[in-house]
């Protein structure tokens, strides 16, 4: 058991990925897990836009970590639930 699927991706509840996310939260977001999840959701929306043709994009701006530190970001909540 190496906590990976047949394609080499981490599986759900993988210990390494949990530690990596907690490290990101501690290092970049000063322990604010909600801000990290908002940033990750916004990053996903931006990345999805990049895969679409220009005429179909919603034009999400690429999220910058510094904007999420200290509650500076404008989102009050996220539609994604973790």
N, C-alpha and C positions, 0 to 999 in steps of 0.2 A: 504494500500500500504506500504510494507516494503522493496521495492526494491530488492526482492529476487524471484527466480523462484520456481516452485513446488518442486524442489530438495534442496532448501535452499541455492542455490548459488547466489552470487551477480549478478544483471542484469546490462546490459550496461548503462553507465552514472550514476551509483550508487554514491551518494554523499560520502558515507563512504569510498568506495574504491578509489575515487579520492583524498580524503584527506590523505589516507594511502600512496598512491603512491607519493604524493607531500611531505609528511613527509620523506619518504625514500630518495627522491631526495635531499631535504634540509639537512638531517642529514648525509647521507652516501656519497653523491656526490657533496656536497657544491653547490647545485643549478644547477648542470650540467645535464639537462634532457636527452640530447643525450647520455651521458655516461651511465646513468641509463637504458635507453632503449637498448643500446648495451649489457650491463651486463645481462639484463633480457632475451634478445634473446639468448645470449650464454648459459645462465643457462637452457633455454628451450631445446637447442640442446644437452647439456650434459645430461639432465634428459631423453630425448628421447633415447639417446644411452644406458642409464642404463637399459631400458626396453627390449632391444634387446639381443639376444644371443651373446656371446662374439665374435663369428666368423663373425657377421654381423655389429659390431660396427664401427663407424668412429673414435673412441677414442678421442673425444673432452675432453679437460681437464676441470675440474670443475672450473668455473670462481671465482676469488677472488675479492671482492669489491675494495680492496686497489689498484689492478692493473688498475682500471678504473678511479681512482681519479687523477685529474690534467692532463688528456689527455695522460696518460702513455701507454694505451692499443694500440695495433697495428692496430686495425680496423679503416679504414678511413671512412667507411660507412657501413650500415647494409642493407641487402636485405629486411628486414621487415620494412614496413612503418607504422607509428603510426599517 
